[in-house]
């Protein structure tokens, strides 16, 4: 989780726009981000150790990473 420690507001804005551009429905992607952040807030104990990165920011970054990275299919 060290990659989340040094994120400035410009990166967050860029990644948010990237996520919204990739989505076909902005409302649905917003709900998905909110649900993931809520789930991570209650599941992840590391948030207590790292209060600088909010669950919503982690959710956005994770979802953008999932969209931009190609899926690996093993045969």
PyMOL Python script that loads the backbone (N, CA, C, O; Angstrom):
from pymol import cmd

cmd.read_pdbstr("""\
ATOM      1  N   UNK A   1       0.805  -1.199   0.000  1.00  0.00           N
ATOM      2  CA  UNK A   1       0.000   0.000   0.000  1.00  0.00           C
ATOM      3  C   UNK A   1       0.849   1.265   0.000  1.00  0.00           C
ATOM      4  O   UNK A   1       0.321   2.361   0.188  1.00  0.00           O
ATOM      5  N   UNK A   2       2.143   1.132  -0.206  1.00  0.00           N
ATOM      6  CA  UNK A   2       3.009   2.290  -0.205  1.00  0.00           C
ATOM      7  C   UNK A   2       2.763   3.216  -1.388  1.00  0.00           C
ATOM      8  O   UNK A   2       3.091   4.401  -1.316  1.00  0.00           O
ATOM      9  N   UNK A   3       2.200   2.707  -2.468  1.00  0.00           N
ATOM     10  CA  UNK A   3       1.984   3.556  -3.627  1.00  0.00           C
ATOM     11  C   UNK A   3       0.910   4.615  -3.374  1.00  0.00           C
ATOM     12  O   UNK A   3       0.791   5.562  -4.151  1.00  0.00           O
ATOM     13  N   UNK A   4       0.132   4.474  -2.308  1.00  0.00           N
ATOM     14  CA  UNK A   4      -0.920   5.426  -2.014  1.00  0.00           C
ATOM     15  C   UNK A   4      -0.441   6.592  -1.146  1.00  0.00           C
ATOM     16  O   UNK A   4      -1.184   7.555  -0.952  1.00  0.00           O
ATOM     17  N   UNK A   5       0.767   6.524  -0.629  1.00  0.00           N
ATOM     18  CA  UNK A   5       1.200   7.524   0.334  1.00  0.00           C
ATOM     19  C   UNK A   5       1.493   8.885  -0.271  1.00  0.00           C
ATOM     20  O   UNK A   5       1.298   9.900   0.397  1.00  0.00           O
ATOM     21  N   UNK A   6       1.952   8.940  -1.510  1.00  0.00           N
ATOM     22  CA  UNK A   6       2.326  10.208  -2.122  1.00  0.00           C
ATOM     23  C   UNK A   6       1.459  10.496  -3.334  1.00  0.00           C
ATOM     24  O   UNK A   6       1.898  10.342  -4.474  1.00  0.00           O
ATOM     25  N   UNK A   7       0.255  10.904  -3.088  1.00  0.00           N
ATOM     26  CA  UNK A   7      -0.675  11.216  -4.153  1.00  0.00           C
ATOM     27  C   UNK A   7      -1.118  12.657  -3.970  1.00  0.00           C
ATOM     28  O   UNK A   7      -1.665  13.026  -2.930  1.00  0.00           O
ATOM     29  N   UNK A   8      -0.876  13.468  -4.995  1.00  0.00           N
ATOM     30  CA  UNK A   8      -1.307  14.853  -4.882  1.00  0.00           C
ATOM     31  C   UNK A   8      -2.694  15.031  -5.500  1.00  0.00           C
ATOM     32  O   UNK A   8      -3.210  14.123  -6.152  1.00  0.00           O
ATOM     33  N   UNK A   9      -3.275  16.171  -5.297  1.00  0.00           N
ATOM     34  CA  UNK A   9      -4.648  16.404  -5.739  1.00  0.00           C
ATOM     35  C   UNK A   9      -4.773  16.384  -7.257  1.00  0.00           C
ATOM     36  O   UNK A   9      -5.828  16.023  -7.778  1.00  0.00           O
ATOM     37  N   UNK A  10      -3.722  16.764  -7.976  1.00  0.00           N
ATOM     38  CA  UNK A  10      -3.787  16.713  -9.438  1.00  0.00           C
ATOM     39  C   UNK A  10      -3.893  15.280  -9.934  1.00  0.00           C
ATOM     40  O   UNK A  10      -4.627  15.008 -10.884  1.00  0.00           O
ATOM     41  N   UNK A  11      -3.173  14.362  -9.305  1.00  0.00           N
ATOM     42  CA  UNK A  11      -3.252  12.958  -9.696  1.00  0.00           C
ATOM     43  C   UNK A  11      -4.644  12.399  -9.418  1.00  0.00           C
ATOM     44  O   UNK A  11      -5.186  11.640 -10.222  1.00  0.00           O
ATOM     45  N   UNK A  12      -5.210  12.772  -8.296  1.00  0.00           N
ATOM     46  CA  UNK A  12      -6.542  12.286  -7.940  1.00  0.00           C
ATOM     47  C   UNK A  12      -7.568  12.794  -8.952  1.00  0.00           C
ATOM     48  O   UNK A  12      -8.431  12.041  -9.404  1.00  0.00           O
ATOM     49  N   UNK A  13      -7.466  14.061  -9.298  1.00  0.00           N
ATOM     50  CA  UNK A  13      -8.384  14.635 -10.280  1.00  0.00           C
ATOM     51  C   UNK A  13      -8.236  13.947 -11.633  1.00  0.00           C
ATOM     52  O   UNK A  13      -9.232  13.607 -12.273  1.00  0.00           O
ATOM     53  N   UNK A  14      -7.002  13.743 -12.065  1.00  0.00           N
ATOM     54  CA  UNK A  14      -6.745  13.086 -13.343  1.00  0.00           C
ATOM     55  C   UNK A  14      -7.300  11.670 -13.351  1.00  0.00           C
ATOM     56  O   UNK A  14      -7.946  11.262 -14.316  1.00  0.00           O
ATOM     57  N   UNK A  15      -7.055  10.922 -12.292  1.00  0.00           N
ATOM     58  CA  UNK A  15      -7.529   9.540 -12.229  1.00  0.00           C
ATOM     59  C   UNK A  15      -9.058   9.475 -12.164  1.00  0.00           C
ATOM     60  O   UNK A  15      -9.666   8.568 -12.732  1.00  0.00           O
ATOM     61  N   UNK A  16      -9.671  10.426 -11.481  1.00  0.00           N
ATOM     62  CA  UNK A  16     -11.128  10.479 -11.420  1.00  0.00           C
ATOM     63  C   UNK A  16     -11.709  10.731 -12.805  1.00  0.00           C
ATOM     64  O   UNK A  16     -12.670  10.076 -13.210  1.00  0.00           O
ATOM     65  N   UNK A  17     -11.125  11.680 -13.528  1.00  0.00           N
ATOM     66  CA  UNK A  17     -11.586  11.958 -14.891  1.00  0.00           C
ATOM     67  C   UNK A  17     -11.361  10.764 -15.805  1.00  0.00           C
ATOM     68  O   UNK A  17     -12.193  10.468 -16.662  1.00  0.00           O
ATOM     69  N   UNK A  18     -10.251  10.086 -15.626  1.00  0.00           N
ATOM     70  CA  UNK A  18      -9.964   8.900 -16.423  1.00  0.00           C
ATOM     71  C   UNK A  18     -11.010   7.814 -16.167  1.00  0.00           C
ATOM     72  O   UNK A  18     -11.464   7.147 -17.097  1.00  0.00           O
ATOM     73  N   UNK A  19     -11.381   7.645 -14.918  1.00  0.00           N
ATOM     74  CA  UNK A  19     -12.394   6.657 -14.562  1.00  0.00           C
ATOM     75  C   UNK A  19     -13.746   7.028 -15.145  1.00  0.00           C
ATOM     76  O   UNK A  19     -14.450   6.168 -15.674  1.00  0.00           O
ATOM     77  N   UNK A  20     -14.117   8.300 -15.052  1.00  0.00           N
ATOM     78  CA  UNK A  20     -15.401   8.731 -15.589  1.00  0.00           C
ATOM     79  C   UNK A  20     -15.440   8.642 -17.112  1.00  0.00           C
ATOM     80  O   UNK A  20     -16.481   8.324 -17.687  1.00  0.00           O
ATOM     81  N   UNK A  21     -14.322   8.918 -17.763  1.00  0.00           N
ATOM     82  CA  UNK A  21     -14.277   8.807 -19.222  1.00  0.00           C
ATOM     83  C   UNK A  21     -14.416   7.361 -19.684  1.00  0.00           C
ATOM     84  O   UNK A  21     -15.004   7.095 -20.732  1.00  0.00           O
ATOM     85  N   UNK A  22     -13.881   6.434 -18.909  1.00  0.00           N
ATOM     86  CA  UNK A  22     -13.944   5.021 -19.282  1.00  0.00           C
ATOM     87  C   UNK A  22     -15.319   4.408 -19.016  1.00  0.00           C
ATOM     88  O   UNK A  22     -15.660   3.365 -19.574  1.00  0.00           O
ATOM     89  N   UNK A  23     -16.093   5.054 -18.172  1.00  0.00           N
ATOM     90  CA  UNK A  23     -17.399   4.502 -17.792  1.00  0.00           C
ATOM     91  C   UNK A  23     -18.460   4.863 -18.825  1.00  0.00           C
ATOM     92  O   UNK A  23     -18.437   5.948 -19.408  1.00  0.00           O
ATOM     93  N   UNK A  24     -19.375   3.948 -19.037  1.00  0.00           N
ATOM     94  CA  UNK A  24     -20.481   4.231 -19.952  1.00  0.00           C
ATOM     95  C   UNK A  24     -21.605   4.981 -19.249  1.00  0.00           C
ATOM     96  O   UNK A  24     -22.397   5.673 -19.890  1.00  0.00           O
ATOM     97  N   UNK A  25     -21.670   4.841 -17.933  1.00  0.00           N
ATOM     98  CA  UNK A  25     -22.710   5.496 -17.153  1.00  0.00           C
ATOM     99  C   UNK A  25     -22.068   6.121 -15.909  1.00  0.00           C
ATOM    100  O   UNK A  25     -21.608   5.401 -15.022  1.00  0.00           O
ATOM    101  N   UNK A  26     -22.036   7.434 -15.842  1.00  0.00           N
ATOM    102  CA  UNK A  26     -21.374   8.127 -14.730  1.00  0.00           C
ATOM    103  C   UNK A  26     -22.050   7.849 -13.388  1.00  0.00           C
ATOM    104  O   UNK A  26     -21.380   7.744 -12.361  1.00  0.00           O
ATOM    105  N   UNK A  27     -23.354   7.733 -13.400  1.00  0.00           N
ATOM    106  CA  UNK A  27     -24.068   7.470 -12.148  1.00  0.00           C
ATOM    107  C   UNK A  27     -23.664   6.106 -11.583  1.00  0.00           C
ATOM    108  O   UNK A  27     -23.367   5.984 -10.394  1.00  0.00           O
ATOM    109  N   UNK A  28     -23.657   5.095 -12.433  1.00  0.00           N
ATOM    110  CA  UNK A  28     -23.316   3.748 -11.966  1.00  0.00           C
ATOM    111  C   UNK A  28     -21.886   3.667 -11.458  1.00  0.00           C
ATOM    112  O   UNK A  28     -21.630   3.023 -10.441  1.00  0.00           O
ATOM    113  N   UNK A  29     -20.953   4.308 -12.147  1.00  0.00           N
ATOM    114  CA  UNK A  29     -19.566   4.251 -11.706  1.00  0.00           C
ATOM    115  C   UNK A  29     -19.394   5.010 -10.391  1.00  0.00           C
ATOM    116  O   UNK A  29     -18.587   4.613  -9.550  1.00  0.00           O
ATOM    117  N   UNK A  30     -20.138   6.086 -10.208  1.00  0.00           N
ATOM    118  CA  UNK A  30     -20.078   6.829  -8.953  1.00  0.00           C
ATOM    119  C   UNK A  30     -20.580   5.981  -7.794  1.00  0.00           C
ATOM    120  O   UNK A  30     -19.996   5.990  -6.711  1.00  0.00           O
ATOM    121  N   UNK A  31     -21.658   5.253  -8.022  1.00  0.00           N
ATOM    122  CA  UNK A  31     -22.200   4.360  -7.000  1.00  0.00           C
ATOM    123  C   UNK A  31     -21.223   3.227  -6.709  1.00  0.00           C
ATOM    124  O   UNK A  31     -21.045   2.849  -5.551  1.00  0.00           O
ATOM    125  N   UNK A  32     -20.593   2.686  -7.735  1.00  0.00           N
ATOM    126  CA  UNK A  32     -19.611   1.616  -7.533  1.00  0.00           C
ATOM    127  C   UNK A  32     -18.420   2.095  -6.710  1.00  0.00           C
ATOM    128  O   UNK A  32     -17.946   1.384  -5.824  1.00  0.00           O
ATOM    129  N   UNK A  33     -17.940   3.296  -7.004  1.00  0.00           N
ATOM    130  CA  UNK A  33     -16.817   3.854  -6.241  1.00  0.00           C
ATOM    131  C   UNK A  33     -17.227   4.057  -4.787  1.00  0.00           C
ATOM    132  O   UNK A  33     -16.476   3.713  -3.874  1.00  0.00           O
ATOM    133  N   UNK A  34     -18.414   4.613  -4.568  1.00  0.00           N
ATOM    134  CA  UNK A  34     -18.886   4.854  -3.206  1.00  0.00           C
ATOM    135  C   UNK A  34     -19.053   3.553  -2.429  1.00  0.00           C
ATOM    136  O   UNK A  34     -18.683   3.476  -1.257  1.00  0.00           O
ATOM    137  N   UNK A  35     -19.605   2.539  -3.071  1.00  0.00           N
ATOM    138  CA  UNK A  35     -19.787   1.245  -2.401  1.00  0.00           C
ATOM    139  C   UNK A  35     -18.459   0.586  -2.078  1.00  0.00           C
ATOM    140  O   UNK A  35     -18.293   0.009  -1.004  1.00  0.00           O
ATOM    141  N   UNK A  36     -17.513   0.671  -3.006  1.00  0.00           N
ATOM    142  CA  UNK A  36     -16.197   0.091  -2.739  1.00  0.00           C
ATOM    143  C   UNK A  36     -15.507   0.825  -1.596  1.00  0.00           C
ATOM    144  O   UNK A  36     -14.884   0.198  -0.740  1.00  0.00           O
ATOM    145  N   UNK A  37     -15.614   2.134  -1.581  1.00  0.00           N
ATOM    146  CA  UNK A  37     -14.986   2.914  -0.504  1.00  0.00           C
ATOM    147  C   UNK A  37     -15.619   2.584   0.841  1.00  0.00           C
ATOM    148  O   UNK A  37     -14.920   2.465   1.848  1.00  0.00           O
ATOM    149  N   UNK A  38     -16.918   2.438   0.859  1.00  0.00           N
ATOM    150  CA  UNK A  38     -17.604   2.094   2.107  1.00  0.00           C
ATOM    151  C   UNK A  38     -17.186   0.714   2.598  1.00  0.00           C
ATOM    152  O   UNK A  38     -16.933   0.511   3.786  1.00  0.00           O
ATOM    153  N   UNK A  39     -17.119  -0.229   1.662  1.00  0.00           N
ATOM    154  CA  UNK A  39     -16.707  -1.588   2.013  1.00  0.00           C
ATOM    155  C   UNK A  39     -15.269  -1.600   2.529  1.00  0.00           C
ATOM    156  O   UNK A  39     -14.969  -2.255   3.527  1.00  0.00           O
ATOM    157  N   UNK A  40     -14.384  -0.876   1.848  1.00  0.00           N
ATOM    158  CA  UNK A  40     -12.980  -0.826   2.262  1.00  0.00           C
ATOM    159  C   UNK A  40     -12.825  -0.157   3.625  1.00  0.00           C
ATOM    160  O   UNK A  40     -11.951  -0.527   4.409  1.00  0.00           O
ATOM    161  N   UNK A  41     -13.664   0.814   3.896  1.00  0.00           N
ATOM    162  CA  UNK A  41     -13.583   1.517   5.179  1.00  0.00           C
ATOM    163  C   UNK A  41     -13.804   0.557   6.340  1.00  0.00           C
ATOM    164  O   UNK A  41     -13.138   0.654   7.370  1.00  0.00           O
ATOM    165  N   UNK A  42     -14.727  -0.354   6.171  1.00  0.00           N
ATOM    166  CA  UNK A  42     -15.049  -1.273   7.252  1.00  0.00           C
ATOM    167  C   UNK A  42     -14.232  -2.559   7.224  1.00  0.00           C
ATOM    168  O   UNK A  42     -14.120  -3.238   8.245  1.00  0.00           O
ATOM    169  N   UNK A  43     -13.663  -2.904   6.078  1.00  0.00           N
ATOM    170  CA  UNK A  43     -12.899  -4.143   5.974  1.00  0.00           C
ATOM    171  C   UNK A  43     -11.410  -3.957   6.212  1.00  0.00           C
ATOM    172  O   UNK A  43     -10.751  -4.848   6.747  1.00  0.00           O
ATOM    173  N   UNK A  44     -10.878  -2.813   5.820  1.00  0.00           N
ATOM    174  CA  UNK A  44      -9.430  -2.623   5.800  1.00  0.00           C
ATOM    175  C   UNK A  44      -8.935  -2.015   7.106  1.00  0.00           C
ATOM    176  O   UNK A  44      -9.352  -0.924   7.494  1.00  0.00           O
ATOM    177  N   UNK A  45      -8.060  -2.721   7.762  1.00  0.00           N
ATOM    178  CA  UNK A  45      -7.487  -2.252   9.025  1.00  0.00           C
ATOM    179  C   UNK A  45      -6.355  -1.267   8.766  1.00  0.00           C
ATOM    180  O   UNK A  45      -6.027  -0.468   9.643  1.00  0.00           O
ATOM    181  N   UNK A  46      -5.750  -1.305   7.581  1.00  0.00           N
ATOM    182  CA  UNK A  46      -4.630  -0.414   7.253  1.00  0.00           C
ATOM    183  C   UNK A  46      -5.030   1.052   7.249  1.00  0.00           C
ATOM    184  O   UNK A  46      -4.165   1.920   7.368  1.00  0.00           O
ATOM    185  N   UNK A  47      -6.295   1.347   7.118  1.00  0.00           N
ATOM    186  CA  UNK A  47      -6.745   2.733   7.087  1.00  0.00           C
ATOM    187  C   UNK A  47      -6.439   3.420   8.412  1.00  0.00           C
ATOM    188  O   UNK A  47      -6.189   4.625   8.440  1.00  0.00           O
ATOM    189  N   UNK A  48      -6.457   2.680   9.494  1.00  0.00           N
ATOM    190  CA  UNK A  48      -6.117   3.243  10.794  1.00  0.00           C
ATOM    191  C   UNK A  48      -4.659   3.693  10.790  1.00  0.00           C
ATOM    192  O   UNK A  48      -4.316   4.717  11.382  1.00  0.00           O
ATOM    193  N   UNK A  49      -3.801   2.920  10.116  1.00  0.00           N
ATOM    194  CA  UNK A  49      -2.387   3.261  10.036  1.00  0.00           C
ATOM    195  C   UNK A  49      -2.106   4.377   9.048  1.00  0.00           C
ATOM    196  O   UNK A  49      -1.107   5.082   9.193  1.00  0.00           O
ATOM    197  N   UNK A  50      -2.952   4.558   8.053  1.00  0.00           N
ATOM    198  CA  UNK A  50      -2.728   5.548   7.006  1.00  0.00           C
ATOM    199  C   UNK A  50      -3.947   6.454   6.846  1.00  0.00           C
ATOM    200  O   UNK A  50      -4.719   6.280   5.903  1.00  0.00           O
ATOM    201  N   UNK A  51      -4.135   7.417   7.750  1.00  0.00           N
ATOM    202  CA  UNK A  51      -5.321   8.267   7.673  1.00  0.00           C
ATOM    203  C   UNK A  51      -5.242   9.334   6.583  1.00  0.00           C
ATOM    204  O   UNK A  51      -6.230  10.026   6.337  1.00  0.00           O
ATOM    205  N   UNK A  52      -4.092   9.484   5.927  1.00  0.00           N
ATOM    206  CA  UNK A  52      -3.951  10.510   4.905  1.00  0.00           C
ATOM    207  C   UNK A  52      -4.663  10.155   3.608  1.00  0.00           C
ATOM    208  O   UNK A  52      -5.112  11.040   2.880  1.00  0.00           O
ATOM    209  N   UNK A  53      -4.768   8.866   3.319  1.00  0.00           N
ATOM    210  CA  UNK A  53      -5.433   8.429   2.101  1.00  0.00           C
ATOM    211  C   UNK A  53      -6.821   7.925   2.476  1.00  0.00           C
ATOM    212  O   UNK A  53      -6.973   6.896   3.135  1.00  0.00           O
ATOM    213  N   UNK A  54      -7.801   8.656   2.050  1.00  0.00           N
ATOM    214  CA  UNK A  54      -9.186   8.319   2.375  1.00  0.00           C
ATOM    215  C   UNK A  54      -9.648   7.109   1.563  1.00  0.00           C
ATOM    216  O   UNK A  54      -9.111   6.845   0.488  1.00  0.00           O
ATOM    217  N   UNK A  55     -10.630   6.380   2.067  1.00  0.00           N
ATOM    218  CA  UNK A  55     -11.135   5.197   1.346  1.00  0.00           C
ATOM    219  C   UNK A  55     -11.642   5.531  -0.058  1.00  0.00           C
ATOM    220  O   UNK A  55     -11.508   4.714  -0.969  1.00  0.00           O
ATOM    221  N   UNK A  56     -12.214   6.706  -0.243  1.00  0.00           N
ATOM    222  CA  UNK A  56     -12.737   7.068  -1.563  1.00  0.00           C
ATOM    223  C   UNK A  56     -11.596   7.232  -2.566  1.00  0.00           C
ATOM    224  O   UNK A  56     -11.739   6.872  -3.734  1.00  0.00           O
ATOM    225  N   UNK A  57     -10.474   7.771  -2.114  1.00  0.00           N
ATOM    226  CA  UNK A  57      -9.316   7.941  -2.987  1.00  0.00           C
ATOM    227  C   UNK A  57      -8.731   6.584  -3.349  1.00  0.00           C
ATOM    228  O   UNK A  57      -8.370   6.344  -4.501  1.00  0.00           O
ATOM    229  N   UNK A  58      -8.638   5.700  -2.368  1.00  0.00           N
ATOM    230  CA  UNK A  58      -8.153   4.340  -2.651  1.00  0.00           C
ATOM    231  C   UNK A  58      -9.058   3.634  -3.643  1.00  0.00           C
ATOM    232  O   UNK A  58      -8.575   2.956  -4.551  1.00  0.00           O
ATOM    233  N   UNK A  59     -10.362   3.785  -3.481  1.00  0.00           N
ATOM    234  CA  UNK A  59     -11.310   3.129  -4.377  1.00  0.00           C
ATOM    235  C   UNK A  59     -11.149   3.639  -5.807  1.00  0.00           C
ATOM    236  O   UNK A  59     -11.177   2.849  -6.751  1.00  0.00           O
ATOM    237  N   UNK A  60     -10.980   4.941  -5.973  1.00  0.00           N
ATOM    238  CA  UNK A  60     -10.804   5.515  -7.304  1.00  0.00           C
ATOM    239  C   UNK A  60      -9.535   4.978  -7.945  1.00  0.00           C
ATOM    240  O   UNK A  60      -9.557   4.553  -9.100  1.00  0.00           O
ATOM    241  N   UNK A  61      -8.438   4.992  -7.214  1.00  0.00           N
ATOM    242  CA  UNK A  61      -7.167   4.531  -7.756  1.00  0.00           C
ATOM    243  C   UNK A  61      -7.226   3.054  -8.128  1.00  0.00           C
ATOM    244  O   UNK A  61      -6.731   2.658  -9.183  1.00  0.00           O
ATOM    245  N   UNK A  62      -7.829   2.243  -7.267  1.00  0.00           N
ATOM    246  CA  UNK A  62      -7.942   0.818  -7.559  1.00  0.00           C
ATOM    247  C   UNK A  62      -8.788   0.563  -8.799  1.00  0.00           C
ATOM    248  O   UNK A  62      -8.443  -0.278  -9.629  1.00  0.00           O
ATOM    249  N   UNK A  63      -9.883   1.283  -8.922  1.00  0.00           N
ATOM    250  CA  UNK A  63     -10.762   1.062 -10.065  1.00  0.00           C
ATOM    251  C   UNK A  63     -10.107   1.517 -11.367  1.00  0.00           C
ATOM    252  O   UNK A  63     -10.274   0.868 -12.400  1.00  0.00           O
ATOM    253  N   UNK A  64      -9.371   2.614 -11.330  1.00  0.00           N
ATOM    254  CA  UNK A  64      -8.654   3.058 -12.527  1.00  0.00           C
ATOM    255  C   UNK A  64      -7.589   2.038 -12.899  1.00  0.00           C
ATOM    256  O   UNK A  64      -7.405   1.734 -14.077  1.00  0.00           O
ATOM    257  N   UNK A  65      -6.893   1.512 -11.909  1.00  0.00           N
ATOM    258  CA  UNK A  65      -5.875   0.495 -12.175  1.00  0.00           C
ATOM    259  C   UNK A  65      -6.497  -0.760 -12.790  1.00  0.00           C
ATOM    260  O   UNK A  65      -5.901  -1.380 -13.671  1.00  0.00           O
ATOM    261  N   UNK A  66      -7.675  -1.131 -12.336  1.00  0.00           N
ATOM    262  CA  UNK A  66      -8.356  -2.302 -12.889  1.00  0.00           C
ATOM    263  C   UNK A  66      -8.764  -2.073 -14.339  1.00  0.00           C
ATOM    264  O   UNK A  66      -8.712  -2.994 -15.155  1.00  0.00           O
ATOM    265  N   UNK A  67      -9.164  -0.866 -14.656  1.00  0.00           N
ATOM    266  CA  UNK A  67      -9.602  -0.555 -16.015  1.00  0.00           C
ATOM    267  C   UNK A  67      -8.416  -0.473 -16.969  1.00  0.00           C
ATOM    268  O   UNK A  67      -8.493  -0.954 -18.100  1.00  0.00           O
ATOM    269  N   UNK A  68      -7.333   0.126 -16.525  1.00  0.00           N
ATOM    270  CA  UNK A  68      -6.197   0.365 -17.420  1.00  0.00           C
ATOM    271  C   UNK A  68      -5.297  -0.850 -17.596  1.00  0.00           C
ATOM    272  O   UNK A  68      -4.598  -0.944 -18.605  1.00  0.00           O
ATOM    273  N   UNK A  69      -5.292  -1.771 -16.659  1.00  0.00           N
ATOM    274  CA  UNK A  69      -4.445  -2.950 -16.786  1.00  0.00           C
ATOM    275  C   UNK A  69      -5.185  -4.035 -17.543  1.00  0.00           C
ATOM    276  O   UNK A  69      -6.351  -4.311 -17.259  1.00  0.00           O
ATOM    277  N   UNK A  70      -4.518  -4.649 -18.501  1.00  0.00           N
ATOM    278  CA  UNK A  70      -5.183  -5.726 -19.251  1.00  0.00           C
ATOM    279  C   UNK A  70      -5.409  -6.941 -18.348  1.00  0.00           C
ATOM    280  O   UNK A  70      -4.615  -7.246 -17.458  1.00  0.00           O
ATOM    281  N   UNK A  71      -6.501  -7.602 -18.611  1.00  0.00           N
ATOM    282  CA  UNK A  71      -6.811  -8.803 -17.833  1.00  0.00           C
ATOM    283  C   UNK A  71      -5.877  -9.933 -18.240  1.00  0.00           C
ATOM    284  O   UNK A  71      -5.563 -10.107 -19.418  1.00  0.00           O
ATOM    285  N   UNK A  72      -5.450 -10.679 -17.271  1.00  0.00           N
ATOM    286  CA  UNK A  72      -4.582 -11.817 -17.524  1.00  0.00           C
ATOM    287  C   UNK A  72      -5.438 -13.077 -17.486  1.00  0.00           C
ATOM    288  O   UNK A  72      -6.040 -13.417 -16.467  1.00  0.00           O
ATOM    289  N   UNK A  73      -5.472 -13.745 -18.608  1.00  0.00           N
ATOM    290  CA  UNK A  73      -6.262 -14.972 -18.704  1.00  0.00           C
ATOM    291  C   UNK A  73      -5.291 -16.140 -18.787  1.00  0.00           C
ATOM    292  O   UNK A  73      -4.472 -16.228 -19.701  1.00  0.00           O
ATOM    293  N   UNK A  74      -5.403 -17.027 -17.818  1.00  0.00           N
ATOM    294  CA  UNK A  74      -4.523 -18.199 -17.821  1.00  0.00           C
ATOM    295  C   UNK A  74      -5.240 -19.371 -18.459  1.00  0.00           C
ATOM    296  O   UNK A  74      -6.419 -19.620 -18.209  1.00  0.00           O
ATOM    297  N   UNK A  75      -4.495 -20.085 -19.291  1.00  0.00           N
ATOM    298  CA  UNK A  75      -5.075 -21.261 -19.958  1.00  0.00           C
ATOM    299  C   UNK A  75      -4.741 -22.520 -19.227  1.00  0.00           C
ATOM    300  O   UNK A  75      -5.147 -23.603 -19.647  1.00  0.00           O
TER     301      UNK A  75
END
""", "prot")
cmd.dss("prot")
cmd.show_as("cartoon", "prot")
cmd.util.cbc("prot")
cmd.orient("prot")
